[in-house]
């Protein structure tokens, strides 16, 4: 029931801004009430983590929560304690009375946590026991997000706890219809999509991470310029930023249209087209200027460096996509990383030679 990108585990929990003022006390269970309306703080927090700020700590305490006024016959929905996932779920539960059993996924969303093992059988069984769920509800059914299925052995859950696992829809926006239809999912609810919006919503986190690296790179360039015969200027920075946008924004935008399967290839191809086009426009690749010492080192350096940057940023996108499996990601990284590093290193050397030779 989550469509968020991966969030790595780290330290402390954030506060649950949506918590209500009352706590239901049942035999063996405590269930704070949560609202289905997101506050300004919730939305601001979501924007913040989308940019990679405080993303490693954006989680809430695992355990049992309640929406509305659930009773012993109300459905039990299971999710992760990544707050962005939790907020995505609860805002789609307006008008429902249900229980939320939140697993300790170390602040990772359902999809990634299932692959890492934190959204798994042992954790689910632990939370069922700690919440006293068998004494709280009269039925024996748990609704788990479909994207969490790889991490959970439903037969083992049923054997040890007596609760039957039912997998809900891929998208949290379908959960109300899923419950209304008697916990039956249509083929459309089962289909994992990766639309233009799904892709673009993930680009800010990539841009945020590369910005930190870029600030260090710009600092190094500033020091180099103190001794350079041909200093790096605004034009060079603009070329670099264009390569960043090509890899982190344009490649995800055009992903289904770019030939090939590997993300590194897709990013490199667009990066090459962008770099060659930019260098052609400024005249470094024209017949008159290509073989002049003033241009060929710069042109060759940028043709090796900038597509490699775009390729690397596009490859980072694989972990947030539905296009590749974990084994496919590892295989692509093993093949692409040496080529990316080699190309970028040779390109950087050529640019430094030109910078110091003038």
N, C-alpha and C positions, 0 to 999 in steps of 0.2 A: 504494500500500500504506500510505497514511497518511491519517488522519482528523483531523489536527490543524488548528488555525486558523493564519492567516498569522502569520509571524514576520519582521519587517523586518530588513534587513542592518545589521550593525554590526561593529565591531572584532575582538577576539581570540577564539580558540577555547578552549572548555573542555577539560579533560582527559577522556580516555576511561576512566572508572572501571572499565569491564568488560574492559579489555585484559588478555590473558593474558601470561604471562611469556615466551613463546617467539615467535619470528618465523621464518616459513618463507622461505627464500631460494631462489628459483628463477631461471632465466635472465631477467634484466630485471625481476624482481618481488620485492617484499617484502610479506608479508601477516601483520600481527599477528593473533593469535588473540583472539577475543572470546567472552565467555560468553553463554549464553541466559538466565541468571538475573540479575535486577536486584538491585542492592545497596540498602541503606538510602540511600546517597548518591544513587543514581539516582532513587529514589522521592521523596526530599526535594527533589531538583532539579526533578523534574516538578511537584510541588506548588508550588514557588517560582515557576516560570515561568507556571503556570496563573494565578497572582495578579499576573503582570506584573513580577515582580522578577527582574532580570537576564535578561530574555527575549531581549534583543538580542544577547547573547553566548553563547547556549546552542547551541554547535555543536562539531563535532569536525573533525579534519584529514581532508580528502578523500583518497581512495586506495583500495587494495585491502586487504580484511580477510578472515579466514576463520572459519567456524563449524565446529566438529568437526574432522574429518580429511579434508578434500576432496582429490580427486585430479584427474587431467586430464579425467575424464569427469563431474565434479560440476557442478551448475548454477551459473550466475553470475547473481546478483540485483543489480539496480541500484537505488540509492536516493539520498536527499538527505543532506547533512551537518548538517541540523537534528537535534540530539541526541534530541529528543522523538520525531521520526519514526524515527530509527535504533533507539532503544530499543523502540519499538512493534513494529518489524520483528523484531529479534533475539530478543525474548522469545517469539515465535511460531515459532522455528526449532529448538526443542528436539528432539534426536534426528536432526537432519539434518546432512549434510556438504555444505557449499556455500561458494561465494565471494561476497563482498559488494563490489561496486564502488560506492564512494560518491563522488558528484559534488559539486563545490564550488558549492552553491546560495546561498552567502553567509548560511547559517543560516536559510534559508527552507524550509518544508515543500514536498513534491513538487507539490501542487496549485497553490499560489501561485507557486512557482518556475517552473512550466511557463508560467504566464500572464505572468510577468515576463521570461522568456527565460533564466534562469540554469539551469534544468533543460532543456537544449536539445541540439541536434545537435552543435554545436561542442565543448561541454564534454564530452559523452559520447565523442566521437572522441578528444579529448585524453587522457582518463583510460584509454581502451583502449590507447592508444599508450604512455603512461607506465607502466602496469602490466605491459606486455609480455604482454598477455592472449593473443595469438595463439600465443605460445610456451608458455604455461602450461596451456592446455586444448586438448584434441583436437577438441572440437566447435566449432561456430560459431553459438551461440545465446545471446542475452541476454534475461533476463526483466525487463522494466520495469514499474513500477506503471501501472495503467490511467489513473490521474489525471495521469500525466506525459505522456500521448499528445499533447496540444496543442502541446507544446514540441519534439517530436522528429520529424524527417523520417526515417522508418525506411528508405526507399529510399536516401537519401543515406548513411545509416550503413552499409547493406549494400554500397553501391558503393565507399565509401572504406576500409572496414575488413574487409569480408568477413563480418561478423557479422550474423545475422538477428535482428530484434527480435520478441520475443513479449511481448504484454501480459498481465500477471498480473491477479489479482483486485483489486477495489476495496479490500477489507479485508485487512489483514495476517493476521488470524485464519484466513483461507481458504487461505493460501499452501501449507501442507503438503498439503491435499487437492488443490490445483491441481497440485502436482508429482506426487503419487501417481497422478493420473488422466492422466498423460502430457502435462502442460502444456495441459490442456483446461479451460476455464472454463465452468461452468454459467451459465444465464441469471441465477440468483440471485447468483452471484459478480460479475456485471457490473452489477448494479443498485446505483445510488448511493442510499443511504438517508439520511434526516435525522431520526432517531428522537428521542423525548423525551430520552433519555440524551445523544445527540449534541448536542442543543441546550443542555441544561443544563450540560454540561461546559465550554462556552465562556463561560458567564456570569461566572465569577470574574474573568476578564481584563478584562471590561467594567466590573465593579464596582471593580476595582483602579485602573483608569485614571480613573474618575470620582471616586474618593476623593481623588486628588491635587488635582483641580480644586476639589473641595468644600472641602478644607482652606483653600485660598486664598480661596474665597468666604466661608467662615465668618470668616476674618480680617478681610475687608472689612466684613462685617456687624458685627463687634465694634467697629470704628472708627466706623461709622455710628451705632451705639447710644450712643456717647459724646455725641452731639449730637441724638439723636432725641427727639421728643415722644411717639412711640409705638414703643418699642424692639422689635426682633425678639426673640422668645423661643423657648422649647422647642417651643411649638405650631407656630410657623412652620418650625422645623427639621424637625419630624416630618412636616409636609406636604410639604416638599421631599424628604425621604428616601423617602416613600411614592411620589412621582413617579419617583424614581430606580429603585426596585424595580419599579415598573410597566413602565418602559421596558426595563430591563436583564434582568429575570427573568420577570415575568408575561407580557410580550409573546412572548418566545421559547417560554415554556411553552405558551401557547395559540395559537401561530402558525398551525397549520392550521385553527383554528376561527374566526379573526377574518376577517370579510369584507374583500375587496379584495386587491390584489397588492402594492402599495407598502408597504415596511416602515415608512416615515415615517408613512403613513396609519394603519397598524395601531397604532403606538405612540401617535399623537395621539388616536386614537379611545379606546383604553383609558385614556390619560391624562386625557381629558375626562371619561369616566365616573367615574374615581377622584376627580378634583378636585371635580366637581359633587356626587358622593355625600358626600365629606367636608365640603364647605361646607354641604350640606343638613342633615347631622347636627348641625353646630354652630349652625345657625340662620341663617346668612348669606343663604340663598336662600329663606327662608320669606316668605310674603306680607307679614308684618308688618315684617320687618327689611330687605328688599331695598333699599328706597328711602331708608333712613336714611343720613346721612353717615358714621355709624360703621361701616357694613358694605359699602356698594356699591363703594367704591374698592378695598378689600381683596379682595372677591369677584371683581370684574372683573380686577384685577391677577393674581390667582392663576389665574383661568380662562384667561388669555392666556399666562402664564408656565409653569405646571406641565405642561400638555399638550405644550407646545413642548419642554420638557426630555425628557419621555418619548418624544416623536417622534424627537428627535435620537439618543438612546441606542438606540432600536430600529433606526434607519437604520444605525447603526454595525455592526449585526449582519449586514448584507447581505454583507459581504466574507467571512464565515465560513459562509455558507449555500450550499445547492444550489438555491435558489429563483430566483436571478437570474444573468444573465450580466454580464461586465464592462461591456458597453455599457449594459445595463439599470441597473446601479448608478450609472454616470455620469449617465445621463438622470434618474434619480430625484433624485440630489444637486442637479443643476442646477435642478430644479423645486422641490424641497422646502426647500433651505437658505435661500433668500430669505424664504420664508414663516415658517420656524422662527425665523430671526433677527429678522424684523420683529415677530412675535407676542411673542417673549420680550422684546424691547426695549420695546415699548409696555407690556407687563405690568409690567416692572421700573420703568418711569417712574411708573406709577400707584401701585405699592407705595411708592416713595420719596416721592411727594407725600403719601400718607397718613402715612408715617413721620414726616415733618418737620412736617406740619400738625397731626397728632394727631387 
